[in-house]
Structure formats: C-alpha cells, structure tokens
C-alpha cells in the first residue's frame, strides 16, 4: 500500500486544479438511481493517497439557483459584499456562485433576520409563529421543503440587503468522496463513485451541489476541478494475511473497490468477503463486471448480494449477514477485520445490530458480552466504519 507523503503539496486551503478524465454512468438507463464512475487526473500534482482516504472536491452552485436568490432579493448581483476571512469585497453573484451554501437547511437565524425587517403586521405575525417553540414541529416541516430563496419569496416585504443575506449563509464546503481506486494501480488518478442528488419540493427541481456539478457542469479534460486528499482512519490491515469483511451497499462500495484492487496488486493472501446491495440487480449492480471477475478468479472469496426491489420482500445487506451468520462468525473469531461504509442513519445501525446479534448467538455470548466483544474489535481497529 502506498504511503501518504508527510507534506502534501496541495491541501484544503490550496487545492490542486485537476482534470475530469472520464465520466461513466454505472446504473442502467431505466434505473431510479444515477450513480457515476468519475476519474480525476491528478498527474503533476505530487498528491498521493492511501486506500480509505477521501478526495475533497470544491464545487460551485448552479446559475439558476444563484439567479433564484438574486430575484428573491431584488438584486442585480453586482452589489459588493464582504465575507468572513475575506479581505477584499466581492460581488454578490461571485459570493453566491463560489463561496456560499444557500440551498437546503435554512435555520431560524434567517427567520429572525426577516422578522426584524418585517414590513407588514401579517408577515411579522407569521414569522413569530414559525419562531415560537410551541410550533417547532411545524417549523421543521416548513424548513424541510424550502431553500433560502423560497423563504425570501414567502416574505417579500421583509427584504434583506445583500450583505444581510450573505450573513445568514454558511460557507460552501468541499464535498468529501471516498476514493474508489487503488493508489498502487492508479497512482496518477483518483476514481470516485458519485450518486447525483436530484429531487423536487414545492414543484421546483432541486439538486445536490457537488454531485451535479461533477455530472452536469464540469467539461472533460479541462483543469478546473479543485481537489485535495483528505486522510482517513479507514485502513486496510497492516498484515496482508488478514481476512477482511466489507459491507458497502450503494456508493458505500467505493472504498472496497479500492481495497480489493490494492490487495490484488500487492498479492495479499488474506481472504476477501464483500456484501453489496442496491435496488435491482439488472439496473443497479455497480462495478458488476469487475466484482464478478474477482469472484471468478477467487480474489473475492465470497460476494454476498442483496437486492431490495427484485422480490416482494426487501432484502438488505444485514439480511445476507444473518443468513451467513456461522461463517461470518468463524471469520471474525479467527481474526478478520470488519468494515462498513455508507448511510449512517439506517444501514450502518442495522448492520451494527446484526453484527452484535451474530456474535452473541454464534459465539454463545450474552448480549452484554457481545457488546464488550464489539468494543474490543473497535479498539483493535478490527471494526472500522466510514459512514455519512
């Protein structure tokens, strides 16, 4: 496995302008999902990475989203504003395009600012109601379907100045993507597995900033993608003889593609077991040819697949774990490392519960003893999670 240099030439505050070399859709055209394989060329940067690291990507907002805010503010975009930690003023349009996040996630801070500027009694009363703790549930629902510009439109009489508005916004942060390639196999490239975020609320098309920037707005072969390598705790075992179990449904499979490529390149002798899941086998089997080739060659000792929409009863990766409980416990008991990557709200919790149950039942332990066993796995870095 490659070793990250002690001092990277580019970092969070000084990103490298990389080139998007390849963009390839991984889902079938009829799938409900839109997941892409993206190759970023980092040649000439001096950047290096390890399996388990992430690539930080700086993106910009869509022109239509910027214009939505400008219209709601009644601004031209040429107004000058200042941002924290920025010495020189910049135009409002530049601030909205490249520096501020103003889509989902407005807060009561914005409502308070609007209330202080309320022009009509009706608007002020409605804002006070939304700010009232007794209406917290209704306010949360109100926020859940609105972007900042939608709220400005709801209260046209409480018009903020451009400077007052930018003070309500968070900075546009880089998006971290788990690296899906082996540094030994691809030292001058970084591969990403990116799910485009697209949805509708209030009859408006909404998007994820970074995911659709990469898929829709970055021209190939132009050095305009600001990137840096973000080091991670998520690491392959130091001993190449160690068995590994990887649970990564959907885009959570990204680091495990990296792990498997690296173990193939370095001829690691430890066994590899991958649990992957998605909606439908025909449409959503990411990297199917590559993983099936690894299974055929024996590099993937086990490949456990779970498809939630291919049958009446939904099947998930944790269900496949329970079906293979005895062998899973045998691997863990004999020193295997267990990895999980993906959704932390549901999947990671369900996988963790399944792991505890398997250890308790197969290991003949009490629930309390199983908890202690898992704690020790974590302490020994044999249970690692990269969840988001």
Secondary structure by P-SEA (a helix, b strand, c coil): ccccccccccccccccccccccccccccccccbbbbbbbbbcccccccccccbbbbbbbbccaaaaaaaaaaacccccbbbbcccccccccaaaaacccccccccccaaaaaaaaaacccaaaaaaaaaaacccaaaaaaaaaccccaaaaaaacccccccaaaaaaacccbbbbbbcccccccccccbbbbbbbbbbbccccbbbbcaaaaaaacccccccccbbbbbbbccccccccccbbbbbbbccccaaaaaaaaaaaaaacccbbbbbbbbcccccccccaaaaaaaaaaaccccbbbbbbcccccccccaaaaaaaaaaaaaaaaaabbbbbbbcccccaaaaaaaaaaaaaaaaacccaaaaaaaaaaaaaacccccccc
